[in-house]
Amino acid sequence: MKTRKTEHQRRRMTSRGKQVISRIPLHEQVADEVRRMIISGTLAPGEKIRISELAEELDVSMTPMREALKILAKESLVELMANRGARVSEISVEGTRSLFEVISRLEALAAELAVQRITDDELARLDDLHAQMLKSHAAGDLPGYFDCNLKIHNLVVDAAKNPDLTRVRTSLGFHVERARFLSVTTSAHRAVSMEDHSKLMRALKARDADAARDIWQVHLQRAGDEACRLVEQWQEEVGVGAGG
């Protein structure tokens, strides 16, 4: 959970070297990028955000940067400190455990409902994502693995076709992504996770709602346990909760 220096560019280019003009407001683009940095651990829990340096790194002025931080503060990913700037919100064992107690049951219900309501096109899309995820896992491509993993979980929720379930799960979304990214950083956990995903695909194709529900709940509970273990390990390293 340590920070690492990476390059982030706001300007996107096509294969022909032409700049892509986005219609998304600049401060929202900045929020998306900083959010990604928080979720991936590039900006670590509790880290003070050097706002001017980050604005320069992302090639934006201070105004969209400040507006972006306000968005992230509403999402509880960032804490704004009066006259002291901002810092990344902490992540705790208790909070992570609480989050996965809820999300494991929500997504298990989504898997159960998806068996009954998934379309052939959605199932084919899941198959494609699963194949891509297998390739990323075999290649040791963590960003690719996480991207496919996230899309699969989102598609299972969408396939449940329950607006209330989707709304509640969306409200927890960014915090779930942050904790889930932490859990998949361990290669041994990714291997077990791949087995769970394969089992889910078989349950969906067999139209076995009970199996899909049970597989997905155990899968999310296991991810939560791994995330809690890593958070506790990180806290010990930096002295959180031990007077450090």
C-alpha positions in Angstrom: 0.0 0.0 0.0 2.9 2.3 -0.7 2.8 5.2 -3.1 4.5 5.0 -6.4 5.3 7.6 -9.0 3.5 7.3 -12.3 2.8 9.6 -15.2 -0.7 10.8 -15.7 -1.7 12.9 -18.7 -5.0 14.6 -19.2 -4.6 14.9 -22.9 -5.6 11.7 -24.8 -4.3 11.0 -28.3 -5.5 8.8 -31.1 -3.3 6.3 -33.0 -2.7 9.1 -35.5 -1.5 11.5 -32.9 -4.6 13.6 -32.9 -5.8 15.0 -29.5 -9.1 13.5 -28.3 -11.5 16.3 -27.1 -13.7 15.1 -24.2 -17.0 16.7 -23.5 -16.8 15.6 -19.8 -16.1 18.7 -17.6 -12.5 19.0 -16.8 -12.9 18.8 -13.0 -14.8 15.5 -13.5 -11.9 14.2 -15.6 -9.5 15.1 -12.9 -11.8 13.5 -10.2 -11.8 10.3 -12.3 -8.0 10.3 -12.5 -7.4 11.0 -8.8 -10.1 8.5 -7.8 -8.2 5.9 -9.9 -5.0 6.8 -8.1 -6.7 6.3 -4.7 -8.3 3.0 -5.7 -5.1 1.6 -7.0 -3.0 2.8 -4.0 -0.9 5.2 -6.0 -2.2 7.7 -3.5 -2.0 5.7 -0.2 -4.5 5.8 2.7 -3.8 8.8 5.0 -1.4 10.4 2.5 -1.4 14.1 2.3 -2.3 15.3 -1.2 0.2 17.8 -2.5 -2.4 19.7 -4.5 -0.2 22.0 -6.5 2.2 19.2 -7.4 -0.7 16.9 -8.4 -2.3 19.6 -10.5 1.0 20.1 -12.3 1.4 16.3 -12.8 -2.1 16.1 -14.3 -1.5 19.3 -16.4 -4.4 21.2 -15.0 -4.9 24.5 -13.0 -5.8 24.6 -9.4 -9.5 25.4 -10.0 -10.5 22.0 -11.5 -8.2 20.3 -9.0 -10.0 21.8 -6.1 -13.4 21.0 -7.6 -12.3 17.5 -8.2 -11.3 17.1 -4.5 -14.7 18.3 -3.5 -16.3 15.5 -5.5 -14.0 13.0 -3.9 -14.7 14.4 -0.4 -18.4 13.7 -1.0 -17.5 10.2 -1.9 -15.5 9.9 1.4 -12.4 9.1 -0.6 -10.7 12.3 0.4 -10.8 14.4 3.6 -10.6 18.2 3.2 -8.8 19.8 6.1 -9.5 23.5 6.9 -6.4 25.5 5.9 -4.4 22.3 5.7 -5.2 21.0 2.2 -6.5 17.5 1.7 -5.5 13.9 2.4 -6.6 10.5 1.3 -9.1 8.9 3.6 -7.8 6.1 5.8 -8.8 2.5 5.3 -9.4 0.3 8.4 -9.9 -3.4 9.1 -13.2 -2.6 10.8 -14.5 -0.6 7.9 -13.3 -3.1 5.3 -14.9 -6.0 7.2 -18.2 -4.0 7.5 -18.2 -3.2 3.9 -17.7 -6.8 2.7 -20.4 -8.1 5.1 -22.8 -6.0 3.1 -21.4 -6.3 -0.4 -20.9 -10.1 -0.2 -24.6 -10.5 0.4 -25.7 -7.9 -2.2 -23.6 -9.4 -4.9 -24.6 -13.0 -4.0 -28.2 -11.9 -4.4 -27.3 -10.3 -7.8 -25.7 -13.6 -8.9 -28.8 -15.5 -7.9 -31.1 -13.1 -9.8 -28.8 -13.0 -12.8 -29.2 -16.7 -13.3 -32.9 -16.1 -13.8 -32.6 -12.8 -15.9 -29.4 -12.7 -17.8 -29.6 -12.4 -21.5 -27.7 -14.4 -24.1 -25.7 -11.3 -25.0 -24.8 -10.6 -21.4 -23.7 -14.2 -20.9 -21.6 -14.0 -24.0 -20.0 -10.7 -22.7 -19.2 -12.4 -19.4 -17.6 -15.3 -21.2 -15.4 -12.8 -23.2 -14.4 -10.9 -20.0 -13.7 -14.2 -18.2 -11.4 -15.3 -21.0 -9.6 -11.9 -21.0 -9.2 -12.1 -17.2 -7.7 -15.6 -17.5 -5.1 -14.2 -20.0 -4.3 -11.3 -17.7 -3.9 -13.6 -14.7 -1.5 -15.9 -16.7 0.5 -12.9 -17.9 0.8 -11.4 -14.4 -1.0 -8.3 -15.7 -2.5 -6.9 -12.5 -4.2 -3.7 -14.1 -5.7 -5.9 -16.8 -6.9 -8.5 -14.3 -8.5 -5.9 -12.1 -10.2 -4.1 -15.0 -11.8 -7.4 -16.2 -12.6 -8.4 -12.6 -14.4 -5.1 -12.0 -16.3 -5.3 -15.3 -17.5 -8.9 -14.5 -18.7 -7.9 -11.0 -20.6 -4.9 -12.5 -22.1 -7.0 -15.3 -23.4 -9.6 -12.8 -25.1 -6.8 -10.9 -26.5 -5.3 -14.1 -27.8 -8.8 -15.2 -29.8 -9.0 -12.0 -32.0 -6.2 -13.4 -33.0 -5.0 -9.9 -32.8 -1.2 -9.7 -32.8 -1.0 -5.9 -30.0 -3.5 -5.6 -28.0 -1.6 -8.2 -28.6 1.7 -6.4 -27.4 0.4 -3.1 -24.4 -1.4 -4.5 -23.5 1.7 -6.6 -23.5 3.8 -3.4 -20.7 1.6 -2.1 -19.0 1.2 -5.4 -15.8 3.2 -5.1 -15.0 1.9 -1.6 -15.6 -1.6 -2.8 -13.3 -1.1 -5.8 -10.6 0.3 -3.4 -10.8 -2.7 -1.1 -11.1 -5.2 -3.9 -8.0 -3.8 -5.7 -6.1 -4.4 -2.4 -7.3 -8.0 -2.2 -6.2 -8.9 -5.8 -2.6 -7.7 -5.3 -1.8 -11.1 -3.8 -1.0 -13.7 -6.5 -2.2 -16.6 -4.4 -5.5 -14.9 -3.8 -5.9 -14.2 -7.6 -5.5 -17.9 -8.3 -8.3 -18.8 -6.0 -10.4 -16.0 -7.3 -10.0 -17.3 -10.8 -11.4 -20.6 -9.7 -14.4 -18.8 -8.1 -15.0 -17.0 -11.4 -14.9 -20.2 -13.4 -17.4 -21.8 -11.0 -19.7 -18.9 -11.4 -19.6 -19.1 -15.2 -20.5 -22.8 -14.9 -23.4 -22.0 -12.5 -24.7 -19.3 -14.8 -24.6 -21.5 -17.9 -26.3 -24.3 -15.9 -29.0 -21.9 -14.7 -28.2 -22.9 -11.1 -29.3 -20.0 -9.0 -28.4 -21.5 -5.6 -24.9 -22.4 -6.7 -24.3 -19.0 -8.3 -25.4 -17.3 -5.0 -23.3 -19.5 -2.8 -20.2 -19.3 -5.0 -20.4 -15.5 -5.2 -21.0 -14.9 -1.5 -18.0 -17.1 -0.6 -15.9 -15.3 -3.3 -16.7 -11.9 -1.9 -16.2 -13.0 1.7 -12.8 -14.4 0.8 -11.9 -11.1 -0.9 -12.9 -9.2 2.2 -10.8 -11.5 4.4 -7.8 -10.9 2.2 -8.3 -7.2 2.1 -8.6 -7.1 5.9 -5.4 -9.1 6.3 -3.5 -6.7 4.1 -4.9 -3.6 5.8 -3.9 -5.0 9.2 -0.4 -5.8 7.8 -0.1 -2.2 6.5 -1.3 -0.8 9.8 1.4 -2.7 11.6 4.1 -1.5 9.1 3.2 2.2 9.5 2.3 2.0 13.2 -1.4 2.8 12.9 -3.3 2.0 16.1 0.0 1.4 17.9 0.9 4.9 18.8 2.7 5.4 15.5 
